[in-house]
Amino acid sequence: MKAVHFGAGNIGRGFIGLMLSNAGYEVTFVARNEKKVRMLQQQKQYKVTLANEAKDTKVVNNVTAINSKNKAAVTEAIASADLITTAVGVSALKAIAESVAHGIQRRLQEGNDSPLHVIACENTIGGSSQLKRRVYQHLPQEWHEEADGVIAFPDAAVDRIVPKQEHDDPLKVLVEPYYEWIVDCSAMLDGHERIDGVSYVDKLEPYIERKLFTVNTGHCAAAYHGYLKGYDTIQEALNDDGLKCEVSNVLHETGHLLTSKYNLDENKHKEYIQRMLRRFENPRLSDDIVRVGRSPLRKLSFHDRLVSPALQAHKLGIEVPHLTLSIAAALLYDYEHDEEAVRLQRALSELGVHEVISAYMGIPLKHALHQQIVDQYSVLKGNSVAMR
């Protein structure tokens, strides 16, 4: 079986590529990094090490790569593929859509009617659906109906912490032992091959929101509060008992939302929260705060990990003072090497906090949470100035 995977970064190699290789796929990475592409072509393998006491290492075989600039080769690979996956970041789905469309058109023109699943493994709700909309913008209208019969874009939820890292071997990657890859099987075609280690569910939304509003919300809450306190890594931040308590309170609020919305078992969800916190604290991983906190405008957007659960919880009558405090902390994220952080601070300076909350988060001035965020932002800003 052949898989084409867009993105040869740490998640692509250390998670998706590893699992596909283990499941018996020949994996072709499509990537921009010329050095990694060349090494994958030459070595056809790389190493993944687990951040556990034994430092277990797996050699990932049956891999190669194509430079994303080589449009003809990418098209040909997709035309004969059994599976397409991505780990490029939500914002980059737009950039790969045309290549996917060309590959799909080629396989349809060649009469390849075997089922093809395209799975976007991104930190977002409905990633594959987003990719499909973009792909169909580049696929000629006359092919849409035929494509609908043999091409599917099932949404997925993925979870594995892979920190920024550097090794003598650029292909080597260090990952945490824990992982979760869940796919919406209700959107899959008959005859698909199941991937070992992937969970298939009929309703994906509860799993996506459980992950997004626990792992991603908790992670960035730790990052933004940790940044304000001057910590460099998530592990350092969570060694601060007060900060860890704050993150736990955030996850209590999102947990209240999730158990209410999806009728989840409260005790099991509390155990899930504690398991996630232990993951964040893994002493064998050094996860930079500026990596976890990067792109604050995206993380503060209406449908993302902070604003969405806050608004949903408020609608159910759940108080969210800790979530809104994390939103306020995110507004103070001013890391000068982060383009979005620079844009955020410029917007706050030029437009003011009220306009930023309304325009970037979609929370109108009259909404109860709007003023709550403003008040907490003012307090945190005053404390931050005093500390400096």
N, C-alpha and C positions, 0 to 999 in steps of 0.2 A: 504494500500500500504506500501511496505517495502523499505527503503533506507539504503544503507550501505555507511557510510562516513568515509574516511581515514583522520585522523587528528582531535584531540580533543583540539586543541589550541584555542586561542582567536577568530581567523577568523572562524574556524570550528564551534565553539559553538555560537559565537556572530553574525554570518552572515548566513552561509549555513545551519547549523543545525536548527537555528531559522526559516528560510524560509521554510525548508522542513517540520518541525513540523506544522507550520501554514497552510501548504498546505494539511495536513492530513496524512502525512507519519509517520510511526513508524521508528525512526532513530536509527540505530546501529552504534556507533562510533567505529572505529578500531584505537587503540592508544597504545603508548609505556609507557606512564606515569601510573604506577600501581595505584597510589593514585587516580587519576582522573577516571580511569577505574572502580575501586572499588566503588567510590562514585556514579558514574553514574548508576552502576548496582543496588546499594542499594536505591538511591533516585528516580531514573527514572525521574528526572526533574532538572532544574537549572534556574537561573534568568539572564535576560539581561536587562541592564539599558541604556536608551538613554542619551547622553550628551546634553540634552536640559534644558531649565529653569525649567520645571516641573519634570525632572528626571524620566520620564515615565519608568515603569518597567513591563516587560513581563515575565511570568513563562512559560518556554518551557517544555512541557510534552511529554509523549510517547517516551522517549529516554532510551537507555541502552548502553552498551559498551562491547567490546571484546579486550583482550590484543593481540597485533599484534603477539606475540610469539605463541599464540594458533592457529596454522595453520589450524587444523581440523575445529575449530569453524568458522574461517574466511571463509574457503572454503564453508562450509555449508550455511553461511549467504549469500554469493554471489550467490550460486546456486539457492536460492529462492527469490532473491531481484528483485524489479521492477526498481531500479535506483541505480547507484553507483556514488558517487562524491568524490572529493579530495580537501584538502587544507593543503598540507604538505610541500610546497615549491618545486620549479622546480627540484632542485638537488636531492630531495628525491623520485621523481617518479620512478627512477630506483629501489629503495629499495622495493617498493610495487608492482611492475609489476608482479613478480612471483606469489604472492598471488592472484592477480586479474586473472592471467592466469589459476591457479588451480581451482578457483571458476567457471570460464567460462567453462572449460573442464568438470567439474562435472555437470553443468546444461545441457550441450549438451549430455553427457552420459546418463543423466536421462530423456532425451527427452523433456526438457523444451524449447519450441520454442517460448515462449512469448518474445516480443521485450525488449531488455535491453539497456539502454543508460548509457555510462560511460563518465562523464563530469569532466575534470580536471579544478578546479577553482583556477588557479595559475596566478601570475603576469608575463605572457609571451605570446608571439604569438604562437598559435598552440599547446597549452598545451595538449589537448586531443589527438591530432595527435601524439605528442611525446610519450605519454603514450601507445598508440596503438602499435607503433613500438616496444616498449620495451616488452609489453605484448605478442605480437606474437613471440618474440624470445624465450619465455618460453612455448608457446602453440604448441603442436605437429602439424606438417605440415598437417596431415590428417584431422585436425579439422578446418583449416583456412577457407575453402570455406563455410562450414556450419555456422561458426561464422560470416562471412561477411553478411549472410542473416538475422541474428537475433540480432546481437550485433553491436551497432553504437557508435562512439566516436566523438560526435559533439564538436567542439571547442567553447570556451566561453570567455567572458570578464567580469571580476568582479571588483567591486570598493566599498570599505568601509574602512574607517580609524579606526583601532582598535589598540590603543597604548599598549605598554607593561605596565602591571599593576599588582598589588597585592591586594588581598582582604582577609578578615578573612575566607570567603567562597571561596575555590579554584575554584569552578565551576562558580561563578558569573563573569560576564564580562560587561564592559562598552564600548559602541560603539557610534559612531556619528549617528545622525538621517539619514543622506544621505546614499543611497546605489544604486548600479546599477549592475544588473546581466543580461547579454545579451548572448543568445545562437544562434548558427548557425542552424536554423531549416532546411536548405537545406540538412544537413547531418543526419537528424533524420529519423527514421523508421515510417511507418504508424502505427497508433494506440497508439502513445505515449500520456501520460498524461501531460498536460501543468501545470506548477507550477505557482501559484498565485504570482505576483510580478516580474516574469522573463519576459524580452522582447525577442521575437523571431524574428530574421531577416534573410533574404536570403543571404546577404553579410556581413560577420562579420568584415573583415579587417579594414574598415573605423572606426568602433567603437573601435576595439582593439587599433589601432594606436592613435586615438583621446585620449583614456584614458591613454595609455602608455606614449605618448609624451606630455601630459598635466599634468596629476596627478602625474605620477611617475617621469617624468623629472623635473617638478617644485618642487616636494617634495625633491628629492635628491640634486637639485641645492641649495635649501634653507639649506639643511643639511651640504653640503660640505663647502659652504661659511660661514655658521653659525659656523661650527667647527673651521675654521681658525680665526674667530673673538672671539672665546672663549665662545659662548653661549651654554647652556645645552639643551634647547628645541627648537623645531620649532617655537612655539609661541613666545618665546623670540627673536628669530632671525628675525621674520617678524615684530616685533615692531621696528626694525631698519629700518628707511625709506629708507636708501641707499641700504640696502640688499634686501628689498622688491622690490625696483625699479629694481634691478639686476635680480631677479627672474621673474618679469613681462616682462623684456626685453627678457629673455630666452623663455618665453612662447609666446611672439610676434613672435619670429623666428620659433618656432615649429608650431605656428598657421598659419604663412605664408605658410609653407610647406603643412600642412593639407588642408587648403582651396584651395591651388593650385592643389594638387594631387587628391582630392576627390570632388572638386567643391562645397565645403561647403559654406553656407551663412556666409559671413565675420562678420556681426553684431551679428548673433546668436553665432558664435564661440567666439567672444569677450566677450559676456555675460557668456558663459560657462567658460572661463578663470577666469573671476571675481568671479564666483560662486565657482570655485575650490580654489581660493586664500582665500576666506572667510572661506572655510572649514579648510584650513591649520591653520587659525588664531583662530579657535574656542577656547575661553578662558576656556571652561569646559573640554577640553582635554589637557593633558600634554604629548606631544609626544617627547621622547628623541631623540636628534640628532644622538646619536650613534646607535639607533634602525633603524632610517630611512637611515643612511649612511652605515650600515653594509654591508659586502661582496662587497667591491669596485671593485674587479676584475670582478665579475659577472656584476655589473652595468656599467662597462667600456667595456664590450665585444661588438663585432661587431654588433650583432643584438639587443642590448638592448637600454635603454632609453636615453643615451647621444650620443653615437657614431652613431647609426643608423639614427636618425633624422638629425644630423650634415652632414653626408655623403649624405643623400637623398636631403637635402636642397641645398647643394653645387652643386650637379648634376643638379639641376633646376636653378642654377644661383643665389640662395638666399644667401646673406651674413650671416654668423653665428658667429660673434665675441663673443657674450654672451654665446652661447652653448660651444664654444671651451674654454672660460674662466672657465666654470663650469667643463669641463673635466680636465683642469689644476688644479682646486681646488681639484677635486677628487684624483688626483695623489699625493696630499699633505696630504691625510687623513691617519694619522699614529696612530690611536687609538690602544694602545698596547694590548688590550684585544680582538681585532678582528683578527682572524687568517688570513683572506685575506688581511687585512691592513698590517699586519706584512710581509706577503709574497710579497706584492706590494713594500713596502719600501726596502726589501732585494733585489728585482729585480732591482729597480732603482739604488741602491748602487752598485750592482755587474755588471749589464748590461748597465746602463745608460738610460736616458729618451728616446733617439731615438729608442733603441731596444725594450723598453717596449711598446712604441706606435705602433711599427710595429708588434711585436709578440703577444701582448695581445689585441690590438684594431683592428688589421688588416688594419692599415692605413700605406701604404708604404712610404718610405722616400721621394719619389718624389711627393707625393700628396701635394697639396697646403695647406690643413689643418694641415698636419704634422708639418711643421715649425711654423705655427700659434700657435699650442698648445705648442710647445717647448718654443716659445718666452714668452707666457703668463705664463707658468709654471716657467720660470726663474724670471719673475717679482714678481709673487706671493710668490715664495720661498724666494726671497730677502726681501720682506715685512714681511714675517712670521718670518724670522731670526731676523729682526730688532725689531719686536714686542716682541720677547722672550728675 
